[in-house]
Amino acid sequence: MISAAQRPDCGAISTFIGTTRVDESSGASVEYLEYEAYRPMADRKLEEIGAEIIERWEVRHVSIIHRIGRVDPGGASVAIVVASPRRGPAFEASRYAIERIKEIVPIWKREVWSDGYVWVGSQVDTRPLSHEV
Amino acid sequence: MVKILLFGAAADAAGTREFELQLSDVRTLGNLWPLLEDRHPGLSPMRDTLAFAVNGEYARMDDRVSPGDEVAVLPPVSGG
């Protein structure tokens, strides 16, 4: 992704890697994360985010990859690479990309615990005891 | 016929990821919702958290749904 972003008219490449953070509670722990997507729509929304960035900032290259399926704790789930002539727009645009992904891209993650699973953001889970997520 | 797709917690609540509804006339998404609830009552408590897409684009409750469309039931997204 980074070499594809290198261009002579750009002086900055910003990279953002989102990794899976897991918390521990009540003796149980998260074994892995599992992502699912509404595939054609998710692909299109990622492309839209790239187009929004090109329109709003002086950015010459955007690439975003989001994993689906199983991701182990600490693993990379999303990567964003932005190239711009200057560093300011590169930093701002990559921040914008991750925030927009969390708003509009139809991707869902569930934490798979040793005793059930939790849909992140939905307050819906199969774990035996009721708890805050 | 309208194809209904469900994701994440909504698929769990309904107990299925996909089903079809007989629909002979054009309705709004708001008018379609009671049919979804009738078929899968487990969805009712989630109503206020759900978003919807018609043919792969976010839709409002007054947007139209026609026979042949694909309607997706989308819980709060949690990518990243």
Backbone of each chain as ProteinMPNN parsed JSONL, in Angstrom:
{"seq_chain_A": "MISAAQRPDCGAISTFIGTTRVDESSGASVEYLEYEAYRPMADRKLEEIGAEIIERWEVRHVSIIHRIGRVDPGGASVAIVVASPRRGPAFEASRYAIERIKEIVPIWKREVWSDGYVWVGSQVDTRPLSHEV", "coords_chain_A": {"N_chain_A": [[0.834, -1.206, 0.0], [1.975, 1.212, 0.768], [4.089, 1.644, -1.061], [2.621, 1.946, -3.354], [1.595, 4.429, -2.958], [3.616, 6.24, -3.217], [4.803, 9.106, -4.815], [6.195, 11.497, -7.085], [5.133, 14.058, -6.862], [4.292, 14.352, -4.273], [4.946, 15.065, -0.855], [4.448, 13.794, 1.487], [3.397, 10.871, 3.111], [0.816, 9.512, 4.838], [0.148, 7.02, 7.198], [-2.275, 4.933, 8.65], [-2.943, 2.457, 10.955], [-5.399, 0.462, 12.149], [-5.839, -1.467, 15.02], [-6.899, -4.445, 16.767], [-8.222, -3.998, 19.853], [-8.512, -5.504, 23.005], [-10.465, -5.964, 25.924], [-10.421, -7.013, 29.347], [-12.667, -8.765, 31.476], [-14.352, -9.841, 34.379], [-12.973, -12.306, 34.696], [-13.155, -13.633, 32.27], [-12.025, -13.573, 28.836], [-11.428, -11.898, 25.697], [-11.276, -13.861, 22.861], [-10.957, -13.637, 20.107], [-11.644, -11.292, 17.417], [-14.401, -10.847, 15.219], [-15.22, -9.833, 12.047], [-17.918, -8.716, 10.024], [-19.371, -7.858, 6.849], [-21.558, -5.87, 4.81], [-21.24, -6.543, 1.814], [-21.121, -5.464, -1.065], [-22.045, -2.862, -0.618], [-20.384, -1.9, 1.418], [-17.877, -1.818, 0.146], [-18.418, 0.169, -1.706], [-18.942, 2.352, -0.023], [-16.447, 2.744, 1.154], [-15.06, 3.574, -1.107], [-16.435, 5.959, -1.537], [-15.627, 7.45, 0.674], [-12.938, 7.81, 0.06], [-13.284, 9.43, -2.209], [-14.488, 11.671, -1.045], [-12.37, 12.627, 0.453], [-10.452, 13.308, -1.497], [-11.813, 15.398, -2.606], [-11.952, 17.253, -0.506], [-9.404, 17.771, 0.544], [-5.961, 18.568, -0.328], [-5.0, 16.065, -1.691], [-3.44, 13.315, -3.179], [-3.561, 10.632, -3.385], [-5.363, 7.929, -2.092], [-5.76, 5.089, -0.144], [-7.594, 2.425, 1.195], [-7.969, -0.345, 3.256], [-9.996, -2.788, 4.676], [-10.225, -5.407, 6.921], [-12.16, -8.446, 6.851], [-13.888, -11.096, 8.596], [-12.087, -13.313, 10.804], [-10.014, -11.742, 13.236], [-7.184, -11.725, 15.165], [-6.488, -10.78, 18.64], [-4.882, -7.638, 18.884], [-4.21, -7.666, 16.255], [-4.055, -6.28, 12.89], [-6.811, -4.487, 11.694], [-7.721, -2.54, 10.007], [-6.365, -0.53, 7.414], [-5.05, 2.55, 6.346], [-3.882, 4.63, 3.844], [-2.56, 7.653, 2.85], [-1.541, 10.015, 0.482], [-0.029, 13.185, 0.07], [0.903, 16.422, -1.18], [1.805, 17.879, 1.022], [2.378, 17.561, 4.605], [0.309, 18.261, 6.421], [-2.386, 18.067, 5.25], [-2.251, 15.303, 4.736], [-2.139, 14.059, 7.272], [-4.595, 15.024, 8.36], [-6.492, 14.015, 6.575], [-6.228, 11.25, 6.841], [-7.075, 10.835, 9.429], [-9.726, 11.685, 9.151], [-10.65, 9.667, 7.446], [-10.69, 7.298, 9.053], [-12.534, 8.044, 11.007], [-14.847, 8.388, 9.443], [-15.175, 5.815, 8.437], [-16.026, 4.527, 10.739], [-18.48, 5.673, 10.981], [-20.098, 5.325, 8.624], [-19.61, 2.989, 7.105], [-20.86, -0.154, 6.281], [-19.96, -2.345, 8.283], [-19.504, -4.78, 10.752], [-18.46, -5.69, 14.038], [-17.847, -8.443, 16.161], [-17.022, -9.381, 19.45], [-15.515, -12.299, 20.315], [-15.81, -14.18, 23.053], [-14.574, -16.391, 25.628], [-16.879, -17.452, 26.636], [-19.087, -16.83, 25.064], [-20.479, -14.361, 22.766], [-20.203, -10.847, 21.838], [-21.863, -8.294, 20.216], [-20.333, -5.51, 19.098], [-21.264, -2.246, 19.923], [-23.979, -2.725, 19.693], [-25.164, -3.565, 22.024], [-25.953, -6.194, 22.295], [-25.692, -9.518, 23.137], [-24.393, -12.864, 23.744], [-23.358, -13.742, 26.036], [-23.216, -15.313, 29.302], [-23.734, -13.784, 31.739], [-25.289, -10.719, 32.512], [-23.869, -7.672, 31.475], [-21.987, -4.619, 31.247], [-20.973, -3.329, 28.111]], "CA_chain_A": [[0.0, 0.0, 0.0], [2.805, 2.415, 0.875], [4.822, 1.917, -2.299], [1.657, 2.422, -4.357], [1.258, 5.825, -2.656], [4.784, 7.112, -3.43], [4.751, 9.843, -6.083], [7.119, 12.634, -7.036], [4.477, 15.329, -6.525], [3.843, 14.315, -2.873], [6.013, 15.092, 0.137], [4.009, 13.155, 2.732], [2.479, 9.724, 3.106], [0.354, 9.214, 6.19], [-0.428, 5.686, 7.306], [-2.968, 4.622, 9.901], [-3.291, 1.045, 11.1], [-6.266, 0.181, 13.291], [-5.615, -2.824, 15.526], [-7.984, -4.885, 17.64], [-7.944, -3.891, 21.286], [-9.457, -6.306, 23.78], [-10.48, -5.692, 27.36], [-10.727, -8.194, 30.156], [-13.643, -8.526, 32.537], [-14.927, -10.96, 35.136], [-12.271, -13.574, 34.527], [-13.175, -14.12, 30.889], [-11.322, -12.659, 27.956], [-11.777, -11.976, 24.283], [-10.373, -14.769, 22.153], [-10.68, -12.987, 18.82], [-12.688, -10.443, 16.879], [-14.861, -11.319, 13.922], [-15.866, -8.75, 11.305], [-18.712, -9.046, 8.844], [-19.658, -6.67, 6.046], [-22.54, -5.895, 3.726], [-20.078, -6.397, 0.962], [-21.012, -4.467, -2.147], [-22.254, -1.513, -0.094], [-19.191, -1.504, 2.18], [-16.85, -1.435, -0.833], [-18.789, 1.458, -2.287], [-18.793, 3.411, 0.985], [-15.01, 3.031, 1.266], [-14.712, 4.404, -2.271], [-16.998, 7.3, -1.312], [-14.765, 8.151, 1.632], [-11.771, 8.231, -0.722], [-13.685, 10.55, -3.075], [-14.687, 12.844, -0.176], [-11.053, 13.119, 0.848], [-9.84, 13.964, -2.658], [-12.524, 16.648, -2.821], [-11.78, 18.221, 0.588], [-8.005, 18.084, 0.846], [-5.031, 18.429, -1.433], [-4.528, 14.696, -1.508], [-3.305, 12.749, -4.533], [-3.719, 9.171, -3.362], [-5.974, 7.379, -0.868], [-6.128, 3.677, -0.226], [-8.152, 1.932, 2.468], [-8.303, -1.781, 3.264], [-10.576, -3.246, 5.942], [-10.35, -6.868, 6.932], [-13.364, -9.065, 7.373], [-13.566, -12.402, 9.148], [-11.442, -13.365, 12.115], [-8.769, -11.01, 13.486], [-6.752, -12.026, 16.529], [-6.209, -9.586, 19.435], [-3.663, -6.941, 18.496], [-4.011, -7.739, 14.806], [-4.494, -5.119, 12.114], [-8.134, -4.667, 11.107], [-7.934, -1.555, 8.946], [-5.174, 0.236, 7.033], [-5.366, 3.733, 5.539], [-2.671, 5.286, 3.351], [-2.912, 8.896, 2.152], [-0.39, 10.79, 0.017], [-0.341, 14.58, -0.199], [2.119, 17.224, -1.334], [2.258, 18.374, 2.332], [2.007, 16.643, 5.691], [-0.933, 18.633, 7.116], [-3.545, 17.378, 4.668], [-2.118, 13.84, 4.84], [-2.584, 13.678, 8.628], [-6.021, 15.311, 8.559], [-7.325, 13.141, 5.744], [-6.267, 9.866, 7.328], [-7.954, 10.891, 10.592], [-11.09, 11.75, 8.623], [-11.018, 8.365, 6.881], [-11.052, 6.313, 10.086], [-13.785, 8.477, 11.647], [-15.959, 8.12, 8.51], [-15.382, 4.362, 8.402], [-16.806, 4.16, 11.919], [-19.828, 6.238, 10.866], [-20.97, 5.001, 7.48], [-19.326, 1.762, 6.341], [-21.597, -1.257, 6.91], [-19.104, -3.423, 8.788], [-19.817, -5.011, 12.171], [-17.534, -6.62, 14.689], [-18.239, -9.044, 17.427], [-15.959, -9.931, 20.293], [-15.797, -13.68, 20.68], [-15.252, -14.471, 24.376], [-14.557, -17.832, 25.906], [-18.21, -17.917, 27.065], [-20.157, -16.258, 24.24], [-19.964, -13.24, 21.979], [-20.814, -9.54, 22.033], [-21.83, -7.399, 19.048], [-19.865, -4.209, 19.564], [-22.127, -1.143, 19.498], [-25.398, -3.089, 19.646], [-25.665, -4.034, 23.321], [-26.561, -7.516, 22.124], [-24.64, -10.513, 23.35], [-24.824, -14.204, 24.144], [-22.607, -14.177, 27.213], [-24.16, -15.751, 30.314], [-24.131, -12.787, 32.715], [-25.495, -9.402, 31.947], [-22.731, -6.819, 31.798], [-21.821, -3.456, 30.373], [-19.926, -3.513, 27.104]], "C_chain_A": [[0.869, 1.257, 0.0], [3.536, 2.687, -0.441], [3.887, 2.405, -3.401], [1.323, 3.897, -4.16], [2.419, 6.779, -2.95], [4.713, 7.772, -4.796], [5.626, 11.073, -5.968], [6.446, 13.952, -6.675], [3.977, 15.362, -5.078], [5.037, 14.276, -1.931], [5.636, 14.408, 1.429], [3.12, 11.959, 2.431], [2.117, 9.459, 4.552], [-0.239, 7.816, 6.197], [-1.122, 5.556, 8.653], [-3.301, 3.142, 9.89], [-4.179, 0.918, 12.338], [-6.039, -1.261, 13.727], [-6.684, -3.17, 16.558], [-7.54, -4.864, 19.099], [-8.97, -4.74, 22.027], [-9.326, -5.97, 25.263], [-10.792, -6.98, 28.103], [-11.783, -7.835, 31.189], [-14.077, -9.849, 33.135], [-14.292, -12.318, 34.809], [-12.255, -14.123, 33.121], [-12.389, -13.15, 30.018], [-11.731, -12.897, 26.512], [-10.768, -12.879, 23.577], [-9.995, -14.22, 20.784], [-11.851, -12.098, 18.432], [-13.121, -11.015, 15.536], [-15.648, -10.191, 13.256], [-16.743, -9.325, 10.207], [-19.099, -7.76, 8.142], [-20.833, -6.935, 5.124], [-21.724, -5.514, 2.504], [-20.177, -5.354, -0.161], [-21.176, -3.044, -1.621], [-21.022, -1.023, 0.654], [-18.074, -1.07, 1.227], [-17.145, -0.045, -1.397], [-18.616, 2.599, -1.292], [-17.312, 3.743, 1.201], [-14.552, 3.892, 0.089], [-15.234, 5.83, -2.107], [-16.126, 8.106, -0.36], [-13.504, 8.644, 0.917], [-12.1, 9.443, -1.58], [-13.906, 11.817, -2.248], [-13.352, 13.467, 0.192], [-10.387, 13.881, -0.3], [-10.498, 15.33, -2.904], [-12.174, 17.698, -1.763], [-10.347, 18.635, 0.852], [-7.149, 17.979, -0.405], [-4.319, 17.09, -1.251], [-4.511, 14.036, -2.879], [-3.548, 11.242, -4.564], [-4.348, 8.759, -2.028], [-6.156, 5.887, -1.096], [-6.511, 3.166, 1.159], [-8.434, 0.436, 2.309], [-8.849, -2.126, 4.643], [-10.693, -4.761, 5.887], [-11.748, -7.29, 7.336], [-13.004, -10.49, 7.799], [-12.799, -12.262, 10.455], [-10.155, -12.543, 12.169], [-8.396, -11.255, 14.947], [-6.436, -10.735, 17.293], [-4.859, -8.97, 19.041], [-3.394, -6.96, 17.007], [-4.513, -6.486, 14.113], [-5.86, -5.413, 11.502], [-8.384, -3.688, 9.97], [-6.628, -0.818, 8.685], [-5.591, 1.354, 6.087], [-4.047, 4.369, 5.118], [-3.089, 6.482, 2.506], [-1.625, 9.591, 1.728], [-0.832, 12.191, -0.369], [0.973, 15.326, -0.463], [2.682, 17.659, 0.013], [1.673, 17.528, 3.465], [0.661, 16.967, 6.341], [-2.146, 17.908, 6.547], [-3.456, 15.856, 4.797], [-2.594, 13.36, 6.208], [-4.094, 13.86, 8.783], [-6.899, 14.316, 7.796], [-7.35, 11.717, 6.285], [-7.099, 9.78, 8.604], [-9.426, 10.876, 10.159], [-11.541, 10.37, 8.136], [-11.447, 7.386, 7.973], [-12.343, 6.723, 10.789], [-14.989, 8.169, 10.749], [-16.235, 6.62, 8.398], [-16.289, 3.956, 9.559], [-18.23, 4.701, 11.866], [-20.678, 5.556, 9.794], [-20.706, 3.658, 6.805], [-19.999, 0.568, 7.026], [-20.713, -2.478, 7.19], [-19.415, -3.544, 10.276], [-18.783, -5.942, 12.762], [-18.162, -7.196, 15.933], [-16.998, -9.559, 18.127], [-16.371, -11.353, 20.648], [-15.036, -13.987, 21.967], [-15.237, -15.984, 24.571], [-15.963, -18.354, 26.213], [-19.365, -17.313, 26.253], [-19.603, -15.14, 23.382], [-20.795, -11.989, 22.191], [-20.72, -8.772, 20.716], [-21.446, -6.018, 19.54], [-20.802, -3.127, 19.022], [-23.609, -1.46, 19.501], [-25.992, -3.48, 20.992], [-26.412, -5.36, 23.197], [-25.464, -8.552, 22.278], [-25.232, -11.841, 23.774], [-24.108, -14.676, 25.396], [-23.569, -14.399, 28.376], [-24.617, -14.672, 31.304], [-24.303, -11.45, 32.023], [-24.362, -8.491, 32.389], [-22.721, -5.638, 30.853], [-20.761, -3.777, 29.338], [-19.43, -2.157, 26.64]], "O_chain_A": [[0.556, 2.24, -0.671], [3.596, 3.832, -0.889], [4.291, 3.174, -4.273], [0.826, 4.549, -5.079], [2.233, 7.995, -2.936], [4.579, 7.095, -5.815], [5.784, 11.631, -4.882], [7.12, 14.878, -6.223], [3.301, 16.315, -4.692], [6.01, 13.559, -2.166], [6.413, 14.429, 2.384], [2.21, 12.031, 1.605], [2.985, 9.213, 5.39], [-1.027, 7.461, 5.321], [-0.61, 6.019, 9.672], [-3.876, 2.634, 8.926], [-3.751, 1.235, 13.448], [-6.046, -2.172, 12.899], [-7.297, -2.28, 17.148], [-6.635, -5.587, 19.518], [-10.159, -4.698, 21.712], [-8.233, -5.729, 25.776], [-11.359, -7.917, 27.54], [-11.788, -6.722, 31.716], [-14.152, -10.86, 32.438], [-14.98, -13.329, 34.667], [-11.437, -14.985, 32.799], [-12.12, -12.022, 30.431], [-12.292, -13.934, 26.156], [-9.559, -12.681, 23.687], [-8.845, -14.328, 20.359], [-12.916, -12.149, 19.048], [-12.316, -11.593, 14.806], [-16.609, -9.666, 13.819], [-16.372, -10.292, 9.541], [-19.152, -6.697, 8.761], [-21.076, -8.069, 4.71], [-21.539, -4.337, 2.196], [-19.364, -4.43, -0.19], [-20.527, -2.121, -2.114], [-20.653, 0.146, 0.539], [-17.403, -0.068, 1.473], [-16.254, 0.793, -1.543], [-18.191, 3.692, -1.669], [-16.966, 4.906, 1.409], [-13.76, 4.82, 0.258], [-14.566, 6.791, -2.488], [-15.912, 9.301, -0.563], [-13.058, 9.768, 1.145], [-11.303, 10.376, -1.676], [-13.558, 12.913, -2.688], [-13.22, 14.69, 0.238], [-9.83, 14.96, -0.1], [-9.85, 16.281, -3.344], [-12.105, 18.888, -2.068], [-10.101, 19.74, 1.335], [-7.551, 17.386, -1.406], [-3.204, 17.01, -0.735], [-5.457, 14.179, -3.654], [-3.718, 10.651, -5.63], [-3.906, 9.195, -0.965], [-6.657, 5.476, -2.143], [-5.838, 3.442, 2.153], [-9.064, 0.014, 1.339], [-8.237, -1.797, 5.659], [-11.203, -5.32, 4.916], [-12.436, -6.582, 8.071], [-11.961, -11.022, 7.419], [-12.857, -11.228, 11.121], [-9.313, -12.629, 11.275], [-9.198, -11.02, 15.85], [-6.149, -9.708, 16.677], [-3.853, -9.662, 18.888], [-2.443, -6.332, 16.543], [-5.298, -5.723, 14.676], [-6.054, -6.452, 10.87], [-9.171, -3.972, 9.067], [-5.877, -0.517, 9.613], [-6.371, 1.147, 5.157], [-3.186, 4.619, 5.962], [-3.872, 6.348, 1.565], [-0.71, 9.741, 2.538], [-1.851, 12.381, -1.033], [2.034, 14.896, -0.011], [3.897, 17.799, 0.155], [0.638, 16.879, 3.317], [-0.053, 16.06, 6.768], [-2.856, 17.214, 7.275], [-4.481, 15.191, 4.949], [-3.345, 12.39, 6.31], [-4.787, 12.97, 9.274], [-7.913, 13.841, 8.308], [-8.377, 11.043, 6.201], [-7.76, 8.77, 8.843], [-10.25, 10.157, 10.723], [-12.674, 9.957, 8.384], [-12.467, 6.713, 7.828], [-13.16, 5.868, 11.132], [-16.033, 7.737, 11.238], [-17.387, 6.204, 8.278], [-17.202, 3.148, 9.391], [-19.095, 4.246, 12.615], [-21.845, 5.244, 10.031], [-21.523, 3.225, 5.992], [-19.748, 0.302, 8.201], [-20.715, -3.471, 6.463], [-19.57, -2.541, 10.973], [-18.29, -6.855, 12.101], [-18.904, -6.529, 16.654], [-16.07, -10.086, 17.513], [-17.442, -11.58, 21.211], [-13.807, -14.049, 21.986], [-15.807, -16.741, 23.785], [-16.225, -19.548, 26.072], [-20.502, -17.294, 26.722], [-18.386, -14.982, 23.279], [-21.933, -12.05, 22.657], [-19.632, -8.615, 20.162], [-22.177, -5.419, 20.329], [-21.099, -3.088, 17.828], [-24.428, -0.557, 19.329], [-27.198, -3.704, 21.093], [-27.384, -5.607, 23.911], [-24.427, -8.47, 21.621], [-26.41, -11.936, 24.117], [-24.215, -15.839, 25.786], [-24.617, -13.757, 28.444], [-25.791, -14.652, 31.673], [-23.579, -11.101, 31.091], [-23.941, -8.533, 33.545], [-23.359, -5.653, 29.8], [-19.76, -4.423, 29.649], [-18.543, -2.082, 25.789]]}, "seq_chain_B": "MVKILLFGAAADAAGTREFELQLSDVRTLGNLWPLLEDRHPGLSPMRDTLAFAVNGEYARMDDRVSPGDEVAVLPPVSGG", "coords_chain_B": {"N_chain_B": [[-41.972, -9.499, -4.727], [-39.595, -8.988, -2.192], [-36.246, -8.905, -1.254], [-34.841, -9.456, 1.869], [-32.089, -8.576, 3.764], [-30.119, -9.316, 6.609], [-27.92, -8.162, 9.161], [-25.219, -8.616, 11.51], [-26.1, -7.935, 14.86], [-28.784, -7.756, 14.241], [-29.318, -9.903, 12.566], [-28.937, -11.971, 14.372], [-31.056, -11.389, 16.148], [-33.278, -11.813, 14.551], [-32.903, -14.394, 13.848], [-32.181, -15.232, 11.383], [-30.364, -14.651, 8.319], [-31.29, -13.811, 5.967], [-34.27, -13.325, 4.142], [-37.358, -13.607, 2.253], [-39.953, -11.388, 1.256], [-43.306, -11.318, 0.292], [-44.449, -8.939, -1.906], [-46.62, -6.923, -3.479], [-47.184, -4.409, -4.185], [-45.952, -0.998, -4.357], [-44.305, 0.303, -1.562], [-43.552, 2.415, 1.292], [-40.465, 2.417, 3.121], [-41.077, 2.684, 5.79], [-43.651, 1.634, 5.855], [-43.107, -0.942, 5.271], [-41.803, -1.968, 7.42], [-43.566, -3.003, 9.551], [-44.219, -5.48, 8.431], [-41.805, -6.809, 8.481], [-41.381, -6.969, 11.223], [-43.586, -8.55, 11.979], [-42.907, -10.962, 10.842], [-40.465, -11.531, 12.05], [-40.415, -11.145, 15.165], [-38.421, -10.706, 17.042], [-36.929, -8.599, 16.169], [-38.167, -6.251, 16.919], [-37.466, -4.894, 19.462], [-35.105, -3.696, 18.707], [-35.608, -1.675, 17.022], [-35.209, 1.213, 17.178], [-32.49, 1.466, 16.946], [-31.749, 0.738, 14.472], [-30.588, 1.075, 11.073], [-31.391, 1.415, 7.58], [-30.956, 0.036, 4.301], [-31.699, 0.438, 0.888], [-31.364, -1.374, -1.97], [-28.584, -1.242, -1.619], [-27.973, 1.347, -0.748], [-28.082, 3.82, 1.835], [-31.258, 4.442, 3.271], [-34.228, 6.378, 3.93], [-37.132, 6.338, 6.128], [-39.302, 7.186, 4.657], [-38.647, 6.599, 2.093], [-39.092, 4.801, -1.024], [-39.989, 1.369, -1.53], [-39.875, -1.166, -3.844], [-41.282, -4.04, -5.569], [-38.851, -6.556, -6.136], [-36.722, -5.139, -5.128], [-33.819, -4.917, -2.939], [-33.598, -5.009, 0.475], [-31.748, -3.953, 3.215], [-31.114, -4.622, 6.616], [-29.66, -2.82, 9.081], [-27.721, -2.842, 11.865], [-26.156, -0.629, 14.344], [-23.131, 0.462, 12.946], [-19.844, -0.957, 13.319], [-17.181, -0.892, 12.47], [-13.597, -0.676, 11.874]], "CA_chain_B": [[-41.006, -10.117, -3.812], [-38.485, -8.14, -1.752], [-35.253, -9.687, -0.512], [-34.423, -8.777, 3.083], [-30.807, -9.051, 4.3], [-29.914, -8.86, 7.985], [-26.513, -8.235, 9.544], [-24.796, -8.435, 12.899], [-27.056, -8.232, 15.921], [-30.136, -7.895, 13.674], [-29.434, -11.283, 12.09], [-29.138, -12.78, 15.581], [-32.385, -11.132, 16.71], [-34.279, -12.411, 13.671], [-32.629, -15.82, 13.691], [-31.868, -15.527, 9.977], [-29.58, -13.602, 7.661], [-31.911, -13.448, 4.699], [-35.566, -13.931, 3.83], [-38.079, -12.884, 1.204], [-41.312, -10.968, 1.581], [-44.179, -11.082, -0.858], [-44.843, -7.531, -1.952], [-47.166, -6.75, -4.828], [-47.293, -2.985, -4.495], [-44.869, -0.148, -3.855], [-44.539, 0.809, -0.211], [-42.384, 3.092, 1.853], [-39.752, 1.589, 4.076], [-41.858, 2.743, 7.027], [-44.789, 0.709, 5.749], [-42.592, -2.306, 5.153], [-41.289, -2.39, 8.726], [-44.461, -3.906, 10.293], [-44.155, -6.834, 7.86], [-40.572, -7.431, 8.992], [-41.624, -7.272, 12.637], [-44.505, -9.687, 12.065], [-42.192, -12.171, 10.46], [-39.396, -11.787, 13.041], [-40.697, -10.233, 16.29], [-37.192, -10.402, 17.772], [-36.356, -7.336, 15.688], [-38.881, -5.079, 17.456], [-36.764, -4.082, 20.46], [-33.938, -3.024, 18.135], [-36.078, -0.736, 15.998], [-34.641, 2.567, 17.231], [-31.049, 1.47, 16.69], [-31.485, 0.222, 13.127], [-30.631, 1.844, 9.834], [-31.818, 0.562, 6.471], [-30.482, 0.364, 2.961], [-32.465, -0.125, -0.224], [-30.463, -1.599, -3.103], [-27.187, -0.905, -1.317], [-27.739, 2.732, -0.335], [-28.869, 4.186, 3.009], [-32.586, 4.928, 2.904], [-35.056, 6.894, 5.025], [-38.378, 5.585, 6.265], [-40.276, 7.573, 3.625], [-38.185, 6.161, 0.771], [-39.941, 3.755, -1.58], [-39.507, -0.001, -1.751], [-40.673, -1.776, -4.909], [-40.987, -5.457, -5.786], [-37.549, -6.75, -6.773], [-35.663, -4.431, -4.394], [-33.121, -5.58, -1.841], [-33.62, -4.159, 1.669], [-30.812, -4.442, 4.226], [-31.378, -4.169, 7.981], [-28.294, -2.53, 9.513], [-27.493, -2.355, 13.232], [-25.096, 0.386, 14.375], [-21.903, -0.097, 12.374], [-18.756, -0.999, 14.303], [-15.918, -1.203, 11.8], [-12.393, 0.002, 12.357]], "C_chain_B": [[-39.898, -9.107, -3.48], [-37.533, -9.019, -0.963], [-34.784, -8.853, 0.683], [-33.11, -9.407, 3.567], [-30.627, -8.492, 5.705], [-28.462, -9.088, 8.379], [-26.349, -8.112, 11.053], [-25.874, -8.834, 13.889], [-28.472, -8.396, 15.378], [-30.353, -9.314, 13.141], [-29.652, -12.225, 13.27], [-30.566, -12.642, 16.093], [-33.465, -11.805, 15.868], [-34.104, -13.92, 13.563], [-32.393, -16.216, 12.239], [-31.087, -14.365, 9.389], [-30.255, -13.103, 6.392], [-33.293, -14.083, 4.611], [-36.253, -13.097, 2.756], [-39.475, -12.559, 1.678], [-42.088, -10.819, 0.289], [-44.615, -9.626, -0.814], [-45.351, -7.28, -3.367], [-47.261, -5.276, -5.2], [-46.081, -2.225, -3.941], [-45.256, 0.37, -2.48], [-43.394, 1.722, 0.165], [-41.705, 2.102, 2.793], [-40.506, 1.55, 5.408], [-43.047, 1.797, 7.015], [-44.365, -0.74, 5.62], [-42.22, -2.862, 6.533], [-42.241, -3.314, 9.485], [-44.447, -5.339, 9.749], [-42.905, -7.563, 8.352], [-40.76, -7.86, 10.436], [-42.541, -8.48, 12.811], [-43.764, -10.991, 11.828], [-41.143, -12.537, 11.509], [-39.534, -10.82, 14.217], [-39.454, -9.875, 17.104], [-36.557, -9.095, 17.343], [-36.945, -6.116, 16.395], [-38.087, -4.258, 18.463], [-35.583, -3.3, 19.883], [-34.317, -1.841, 17.258], [-35.339, 0.61, 15.999], [-33.148, 2.615, 16.917], [-30.735, 1.161, 15.222], [-31.443, 1.302, 12.068], [-31.005, 0.861, 8.73], [-31.146, 1.011, 5.184], [-31.429, -0.271, 1.959], [-31.531, -0.177, -1.427], [-29.065, -1.032, -2.848], [-26.913, 0.539, -0.985], [-28.633, 3.046, 0.865], [-30.188, 4.811, 2.575], [-33.314, 5.422, 4.145], [-36.393, 6.167, 5.033], [-39.429, 6.003, 5.242], [-39.784, 7.254, 2.204], [-38.981, 4.946, 0.305], [-39.217, 2.419, -1.706], [-40.442, -0.637, -2.769], [-40.359, -3.254, -5.011], [-39.678, -5.604, -6.564], [-36.409, -6.059, -6.05], [-35.022, -5.321, -3.344], [-33.066, -4.597, -0.665], [-32.674, -4.763, 2.696], [-31.121, -3.802, 5.568], [-30.025, -4.057, 8.68], [-28.244, -2.043, 10.956], [-26.383, -1.304, 13.216], [-23.767, -0.203, 13.892], [-20.774, -0.019, 13.403], [-17.449, -1.435, 13.653], [-14.755, -0.456, 12.448], [-11.619, -0.844, 13.328]], "O_chain_B": [[-39.341, -8.461, -4.368], [-37.959, -9.79, -0.103], [-34.382, -7.699, 0.531], [-33.031, -10.621, 3.755], [-30.945, -7.332, 5.963], [-27.848, -10.079, 7.984], [-27.207, -7.585, 11.761], [-26.478, -9.901, 13.788], [-29.283, -9.098, 15.982], [-31.45, -9.861, 13.254], [-30.447, -13.16, 13.188], [-31.214, -13.633, 16.43], [-34.451, -12.309, 16.405], [-35.045, -14.639, 13.227], [-32.405, -17.401, 11.905], [-31.139, -13.242, 9.892], [-29.843, -12.099, 5.812], [-33.466, -15.249, 4.966], [-35.784, -12.017, 2.398], [-40.105, -13.333, 2.4], [-41.589, -10.261, -0.688], [-45.095, -9.147, 0.213], [-44.603, -7.411, -4.335], [-47.4, -4.929, -6.372], [-45.297, -2.762, -3.157], [-46.382, 0.816, -2.26], [-42.389, 1.803, -0.542], [-42.288, 1.096, 3.2], [-40.566, 0.512, 6.068], [-43.408, 1.228, 8.045], [-45.162, -1.654, 5.833], [-42.312, -4.065, 6.778], [-41.79, -4.325, 10.023], [-44.637, -6.296, 10.5], [-42.932, -8.767, 8.607], [-40.361, -8.954, 10.833], [-42.311, -9.327, 13.674], [-43.972, -11.985, 12.523], [-40.955, -13.714, 11.819], [-38.853, -9.795, 14.264], [-39.436, -8.849, 17.784], [-35.734, -8.537, 18.069], [-36.303, -5.068, 16.465], [-38.033, -3.034, 18.338], [-35.112, -2.346, 20.502], [-33.451, -1.093, 16.805], [-34.899, 1.085, 14.952], [-32.602, 3.686, 16.652], [-29.594, 1.304, 14.784], [-32.155, 2.304, 12.142], [-30.945, -0.355, 8.912], [-30.815, 2.182, 5.0], [-31.903, -1.389, 2.162], [-30.979, 0.84, -1.848], [-28.449, -0.43, -3.727], [-25.752, 0.946, -0.935], [-29.782, 2.61, 0.925], [-30.234, 5.605, 1.635], [-33.062, 4.961, 5.258], [-36.746, 5.474, 4.079], [-40.362, 5.243, 4.983], [-40.444, 7.608, 1.227], [-39.479, 4.164, 1.115], [-38.012, 2.354, -1.952], [-41.659, -0.648, -2.581], [-39.287, -3.688, -4.588], [-39.429, -4.875, -7.524], [-35.244, -6.351, -6.319], [-35.587, -6.328, -2.918], [-32.549, -3.488, -0.799], [-32.777, -5.947, 3.018], [-31.36, -2.597, 5.655], [-29.325, -5.054, 8.857], [-28.687, -0.93, 11.239], [-25.737, -1.105, 12.187], [-23.335, -1.248, 14.378], [-20.754, 0.874, 14.25], [-16.703, -2.242, 14.209], [-14.916, 0.281, 13.421], [-10.579, -0.415, 13.827]]}, "name": "protein", "num_of_chains": 2, "seq": "MISAAQRPDCGAISTFIGTTRVDESSGASVEYLEYEAYRPMADRKLEEIGAEIIERWEVRHVSIIHRIGRVDPGGASVAIVVASPRRGPAFEASRYAIERIKEIVPIWKREVWSDGYVWVGSQVDTRPLSHEVMVKILLFGAAADAAGTREFELQLSDVRTLGNLWPLLEDRHPGLSPMRDTLAFAVNGEYARMDDRVSPGDEVAVLPPVSGG"}
